[in-house]
Amino acid sequence: DLQRPIDKRVYKGTQPTCHDFNQFTAGAETLALLVGFSAGQVQYLDLAKKDSAGRLFNEERLIDKSKVTLVRWLPDTERLFLASHASGHLYLYDSEQPCGAGSPQYSLLTQGEGFRVFSCKSKTPRNPLLKWAVGSGPLNEFAFSPDGRWLACVSQDGVLRVFHFASMLLQGMMRSYFGGLLCVCWSPDGRYVVTGGEDDLVTVWSFAEGRVVARGHGHKSWVNAVAFDPFTTAPAAPPENDDGGGEGDAPVDPPAPPSVTYRFGSAGQDTQFCLWDLTEDVLDPRPPPPRRVTADPPSSSSSSSSSSSSSTTTTTATIIIPGLPRSLSRSNSLPQPGGGPQVSPRVPPALSAGRFATLALRDPHHSEKEHKRYHSLGNISRGGGGAEKPPGGGAGGSSRGSLDMAKVLGTALCPRLHEVPLLEPLVCKKIAQERLTVLLFLEDCIVTACQEGLICTW
């Protein structure tokens, strides 16, 4: 009954900022809920036990006085949970252990580039068990990989950091195009991490390769939430390869499967919901070998010169499209440079019609007007090189970030716009009057929420 809540609590002096149910222990007898607050406290409630007043962690704010940005139960555990704060600190708690009477004392366990991990000095176990100092500025969000082994954190300094959680070692990093990163999620198989933030972009980072494989541009303001659709991800390539085992495997098979490899969504402060497809042509661009096979051997010099003159792509490995493309409506993505020039027929025919591609990148002059209010991507998108000026102004925290943008831009940590495929949204639709804050894919619907207080199912 949506008119009658199961439980309702009113708080005075502090506001709830985040919450998480323990899916591992949830049942008829217990329903463990964590609630984080704007003043730094974390409350534990069991909603199955109506008389339970719950427990309060960091009650005296001796551990951390800043806002709790996210609370999460550790995957498949009954008692352990993590809480991130606007101070840039991440704390590991045991829900059965008390907090100390005084301020906790810490000893350094390990440290690396942009992070340090401390353990609590205490003769008896007490909270917090561990304290992580990650990046500079607020720690906006974190997410565990599907197998629970890896932890991805995004901070206001614009850096994605992925840790091996048990050993507390840094496994990989990625830097936003500019500004802070606000949200992060893992693909259902744990191979890719998608982030969104103040550069108005969604960025797809390959965990195995440690590099940015694609960026998506469809939002007109900051991206608040990203989520994969685990029910759409169904690669159809293996069956097609089995069927087509006869004549001409190599030329026929690559263009054949226009299947969606991954689908994810994003929701932003521009009140828009975007749906994105990650296809094989982006994740596994392998056109150069077929192109060499089909090239005419006799007149190689003349054919290469004519093809280079007729093609709009340059032969430089790092640049394919000169500047920022004005329109992407022909295909779902632009191919990745890789080791040489790409060829557009690799794009699946089903996606090249652009029926669902309702948003194309406009002229930089127009996008500058659109983005001026948000101090976002349009202010610097004069081609790919416009972002080389320091991005500290207005992006929030990047000027004092741990990675100097002038040194990072154009590297594997932060490739320029033209150095990676630029995705176009499959769907881009305004679905709210206020900023969107939540996005969730369920089997039969999509759930969104906005700052107006509305929770919608689609």
C-alpha positions in Angstrom: 0.0 0.0 0.0 1.8 3.1 -1.2 -0.4 5.3 0.8 0.6 3.7 4.1 4.3 3.4 4.9 5.5 0.4 6.8 7.7 2.6 9.0 8.1 6.4 9.4 10.6 8.3 11.4 11.0 12.1 11.8 14.5 13.5 12.6 15.2 16.9 14.1 18.5 18.8 13.7 20.0 16.4 11.1 18.7 15.0 7.8 19.0 11.5 6.4 21.3 11.5 3.4 21.7 7.8 2.4 20.5 4.4 3.4 21.1 0.7 2.7 19.3 -2.6 3.5 21.2 -5.7 4.2 20.1 -7.9 1.3 22.1 -10.9 2.7 20.3 -11.2 6.0 16.9 -9.8 4.9 13.9 -12.0 5.8 10.8 -12.3 7.8 12.7 -12.2 11.1 15.2 -9.4 10.4 15.4 -6.4 8.1 18.6 -4.5 8.9 18.7 -0.9 7.6 21.5 1.6 7.8 20.8 5.4 7.6 23.5 8.0 7.2 23.0 11.6 8.3 24.1 15.1 7.3 25.9 15.6 10.7 28.0 12.4 10.3 26.1 9.8 12.4 25.0 6.4 11.1 21.9 4.7 12.5 21.3 0.9 12.6 17.6 -0.2 12.6 15.9 -3.5 12.3 12.5 -2.8 10.8 11.3 -6.4 11.4 11.5 -5.7 15.1 9.0 -2.9 15.7 10.1 -2.1 19.2 13.8 -1.8 18.3 15.2 1.7 18.8 18.3 0.7 16.9 21.9 1.7 17.5 23.7 5.0 16.7 27.3 5.1 15.5 29.5 8.2 15.7 26.8 9.6 18.0 29.1 12.2 19.5 30.6 12.9 16.1 34.1 12.1 17.5 34.9 9.9 14.4 33.8 12.3 11.7 31.8 15.5 11.8 31.1 15.7 8.0 28.1 14.5 6.1 27.7 10.8 5.3 27.7 10.5 1.5 27.0 6.8 1.3 26.5 3.7 3.5 26.8 0.1 2.3 26.8 -3.3 3.8 29.8 -5.3 2.7 28.6 -8.0 0.2 27.4 -11.2 1.8 28.2 -10.2 5.4 25.9 -9.9 8.4 27.7 -7.2 10.4 30.3 -5.2 8.5 29.5 -2.0 6.7 31.3 1.0 5.1 30.4 4.7 5.5 31.9 7.4 3.3 32.0 11.0 4.3 32.3 14.5 2.8 35.7 14.7 4.5 37.1 12.2 2.0 37.3 9.5 4.6 35.8 6.0 4.4 35.2 4.0 7.6 34.7 0.3 8.2 32.2 -0.6 11.0 31.1 -3.7 12.8 27.4 -3.3 13.7 27.9 -5.4 16.8 30.8 -3.4 18.2 30.6 -0.2 20.2 32.2 3.1 19.4 34.8 4.4 21.9 34.1 7.1 24.5 36.8 9.4 23.1 38.2 10.3 19.8 39.8 7.2 18.1 43.6 7.0 17.7 44.9 5.5 14.5 48.0 3.8 13.3 49.0 3.8 9.6 48.6 0.4 7.9 49.4 1.1 4.3 49.5 4.0 1.8 49.8 4.6 -1.9 49.1 7.2 -4.6 46.3 9.4 -3.3 45.2 7.2 -0.4 46.2 6.0 3.1 44.6 3.3 5.3 44.7 3.4 9.2 43.6 0.9 11.8 42.1 1.9 15.1 44.5 1.7 18.1 42.5 -0.1 20.8 43.1 -3.1 23.2 39.5 -4.2 22.6 37.7 -4.2 19.3 35.8 -1.0 18.7 34.6 1.1 15.8 35.8 2.2 13.4 37.8 -0.9 12.5 39.5 0.8 9.6 39.8 4.4 8.3 40.6 5.1 4.6 41.7 8.6 3.5 40.9 8.7 -0.3 41.9 11.5 -2.6 41.1 15.1 -1.8 37.7 16.6 -1.2 34.5 14.7 -0.5 34.3 11.0 -1.3 31.1 11.1 -3.3 30.3 7.4 -3.9 31.7 3.9 -3.8 30.7 0.5 -5.2 31.7 -3.1 -4.7 32.3 -5.3 -7.7 29.8 -8.1 -8.2 32.2 -10.7 -6.6 32.8 -8.3 -3.7 36.6 -8.3 -4.1 37.1 -4.9 -5.6 36.0 -1.4 -4.4 35.6 1.5 -6.7 35.6 5.0 -5.2 34.9 8.3 -6.9 35.9 11.6 -5.3 35.5 15.4 -5.7 39.1 15.5 -7.0 37.8 13.8 -10.2 39.6 10.5 -9.7 38.2 7.0 -9.9 40.3 4.6 -7.7 39.8 0.9 -7.7 41.1 -1.1 -4.7 41.5 -4.7 -3.9 39.5 -4.5 -0.7 41.0 -7.3 1.4 44.6 -6.2 0.8 43.8 -2.5 0.6 46.0 -2.1 -2.5 45.3 0.3 -5.3 44.5 -1.6 -8.5 43.7 1.2 -11.0 42.9 4.8 -11.6 41.0 7.1 -14.0 40.6 10.9 -14.1 37.5 12.7 -15.2 37.7 15.1 -18.1 37.3 17.8 -15.6 35.5 18.4 -12.3 34.4 15.9 -9.7 33.1 12.4 -10.2 29.7 11.9 -8.5 28.6 8.3 -9.2 30.0 4.9 -10.1 28.8 1.4 -10.9 30.1 -1.9 -12.1 29.0 -4.0 -15.1 27.2 -7.2 -14.1 30.3 -9.3 -15.0 32.7 -6.9 -13.2 34.7 -6.1 -16.4 33.8 -2.4 -16.7 33.2 0.5 -14.4 31.0 3.4 -15.4 31.3 6.8 -13.8 29.4 10.1 -14.1 30.2 13.6 -12.8 30.6 17.3 -13.3 32.0 17.0 -16.8 28.5 16.0 -18.0 29.9 12.8 -19.4 29.5 9.1 -18.6 32.9 7.4 -18.8 33.4 3.7 -19.4 36.6 2.3 -17.9 37.9 -1.2 -18.5 39.0 -2.8 -15.3 41.0 -5.5 -17.0 42.8 -3.1 -19.4 43.0 -0.2 -17.0 41.9 2.4 -19.6 39.0 4.5 -20.7 37.2 2.6 -23.5 34.3 5.1 -24.2 32.7 8.3 -23.1 29.0 9.2 -23.5 27.8 12.8 -24.1 24.1 13.4 -23.8 23.5 15.3 -20.5 23.4 19.0 -20.3 24.5 19.1 -16.6 26.1 17.0 -13.9 25.4 13.2 -14.0 24.1 12.1 -10.6 23.5 8.4 -11.0 24.6 5.6 -13.3 23.4 2.0 -13.3 23.7 -1.1 -15.5 20.7 -3.0 -16.8 21.6 -6.6 -15.9 18.5 -8.0 -17.7 19.5 -6.7 -21.2 23.1 -7.9 -21.2 22.9 -11.0 -23.4 25.7 -11.4 -25.9 24.5 -13.1 -29.0 27.9 -13.5 -30.7 28.8 -17.2 -29.8 25.7 -18.7 -31.4 26.1 -16.7 -34.5 29.7 -17.8 -34.8 28.7 -21.4 -34.4 26.1 -21.1 -37.1 28.3 -19.3 -39.6 31.1 -21.8 -39.5 31.1 -22.4 -43.2 32.5 -20.3 -45.9 34.1 -16.9 -45.3 34.1 -16.8 -41.5 36.3 -13.7 -41.1 34.5 -11.3 -43.5 30.9 -12.3 -42.6 31.0 -12.7 -38.9 32.3 -9.4 -37.5 29.5 -7.1 -38.9 26.8 -9.8 -38.3 25.9 -9.5 -34.6 24.4 -6.1 -33.8 23.6 -7.4 -30.3 23.8 -5.3 -27.2 26.7 -6.3 -25.2 26.0 -4.0 -22.2 23.2 -1.5 -21.6 23.3 1.1 -18.8 21.4 4.2 -17.9 22.3 7.6 -16.4 20.3 10.3 -14.7 21.4 13.9 -14.2 20.8 17.3 -12.7 19.4 18.3 -16.1 16.3 16.1 -15.2 17.1 13.8 -18.1 17.3 10.1 -18.3 19.7 8.6 -20.8 20.0 5.0 -22.0 23.3 3.8 -23.5 24.4 0.7 -25.4 27.9 -0.6 -25.2 28.4 -2.7 -28.3 31.2 -4.9 -29.6 32.4 -2.3 -32.1 33.4 -0.1 -29.2 34.7 -2.7 -26.7 36.6 -4.8 -29.3 37.5 -2.7 -32.2 39.3 -5.0 -34.6 38.8 -3.6 -38.1 42.5 -3.1 -39.2 43.2 -6.8 -40.0 40.1 -7.2 -42.3 41.0 -4.0 -44.0 44.5 -5.1 -44.8 43.0 -8.4 -46.3 40.5 -6.6 -48.5 42.9 -4.0 -49.8 44.1 -4.3 -53.4 47.6 -5.7 -53.5 48.6 -4.6 -57.0 48.1 -0.8 -56.7 48.7 -0.4 -53.0 50.3 3.0 -53.3 47.5 4.5 -55.4 44.7 2.9 -53.4 46.2 4.0 -50.1 46.6 7.6 -51.4 43.1 7.7 -52.7 41.6 6.2 -49.6 43.5 8.6 -47.3 42.4 11.6 -49.4 38.7 10.5 -49.5 38.6 9.6 -45.8 37.9 12.1 -43.2 40.0 10.3 -40.7 43.7 11.1 -40.3 46.3 8.5 -40.3 47.7 9.6 -36.9 47.1 6.9 -34.3 45.9 9.4 -31.6 43.4 11.4 -33.7 40.6 10.1 -35.8 38.0 12.9 -35.8 39.4 16.4 -36.1 38.1 18.3 -33.1 34.8 17.5 -31.5 32.3 15.9 -34.0 29.3 18.0 -34.8 26.9 15.1 -35.2 27.0 11.5 -34.2 23.6 10.6 -35.5 25.0 8.1 -38.0 26.0 5.5 -35.5 26.0 4.6 -31.8 29.6 5.4 -31.4 32.8 6.6 -33.1 35.5 3.9 -33.4 38.6 3.9 -31.2 41.9 4.8 -32.8 43.7 1.7 -31.6 46.7 0.9 -33.6 45.6 2.6 -36.9 42.8 4.2 -38.8 39.3 2.8 -38.3 36.7 2.1 -40.8 33.0 2.9 -40.3 31.4 -0.3 -41.7 32.4 -2.0 -38.5 29.5 -0.2 -36.8 26.5 -2.6 -36.7 23.9 -1.7 -39.4 21.0 -1.9 -36.9 22.4 1.0 -34.8 23.6 3.1 -37.7 20.1 4.3 -38.7 20.0 6.6 -35.6 16.3 6.1 -35.0 16.7 6.3 -31.2 19.6 8.7 -31.3 17.5 11.7 -30.3 20.5 13.8 -29.2 23.4 14.7 -31.5 26.4 16.9 -30.3 25.7 20.4 -31.5 27.9 23.1 -32.7 30.3 24.0 -29.9 29.0 27.6 -29.9 25.5 26.5 -29.2 26.5 24.0 -26.5 28.5 26.8 -24.8 25.3 28.7 -24.3 23.5 25.7 -23.0 26.2 24.7 -20.6 27.1 28.2 -19.3 24.7 28.0 -16.4 26.2 24.7 -15.1 29.9 25.6 -15.8 30.1 22.3 -17.6 31.5 20.6 -20.8 30.4 23.3 -23.3 32.7 25.8 -21.7 35.8 24.0 -22.7 34.7 21.9 -25.7 36.4 23.9 -28.5 37.5 20.7 -30.1 39.6 18.3 -28.1 42.3 20.7 -27.0 40.2 23.3 -25.2 40.4 21.5 -21.9 44.1 22.0 -21.7 43.7 25.1 -19.7 43.5 24.5 -16.0 40.0 23.1 -15.1 40.0 24.3 -11.5 37.6 27.1 -12.0 34.1 26.0 -10.8 34.6 22.3 -11.3 34.9 21.9 -7.6 38.0 20.6 -5.8 40.0 19.8 -9.0 42.5 22.6 -8.4 43.7 21.0 -5.3 43.3 17.4 -6.5 46.1 14.9 -6.2 46.5 14.7 -10.0 47.6 17.8 -11.9 45.2 18.0 -14.9 47.8 19.6 -17.1 50.0 16.5 -16.8 47.1 14.0 -16.9 45.2 15.2 -19.9 46.0 13.2 -23.0 47.3 10.2 -21.0 45.8 6.8 -20.3 44.4 8.3 -17.0 42.4 10.9 -18.9 42.4 10.7 -22.7 41.3 13.7 -24.8 37.8 13.7 -26.2 38.8 12.6 -29.7 41.1 9.8 -28.4 38.2 7.5 -27.3 34.9 6.5 -28.9 32.1 9.0 -28.1 28.8 7.3 -27.5 25.4 8.8 -28.3 22.4 8.0 -26.1 19.9 5.5 -27.4 17.2 7.4 -25.5 17.5 10.8 -23.9 14.3 12.0 -22.2 13.3 14.6 -19.6 11.4 12.7 -17.0 11.3 15.0 -13.9 10.9 18.7 -12.9 13.8 18.5 -10.4 17.3 17.0 -10.4 17.3 13.2 -10.7 19.2 11.5 -7.9 18.4 7.8 -8.1 18.4 5.2 -10.9 17.7 1.5 -10.5 17.0 -1.3 -13.0 14.6 -4.0 -12.0 13.4 -6.9 -14.0 10.1 -5.3 -15.1 10.7 -1.6 -14.6 13.1 1.2 -14.0 13.0 3.2 -10.8 14.0 6.9 -10.6 13.8 9.5 -7.8 14.3 13.2 -7.8 14.9 16.0 -5.4 11.2 16.9 -5.6 10.6 13.8 -3.5 9.0 11.7 -6.2 9.8 8.1 -6.7 8.7 6.9 -10.2 8.5 3.4 -11.8 8.8 3.2 -15.5 
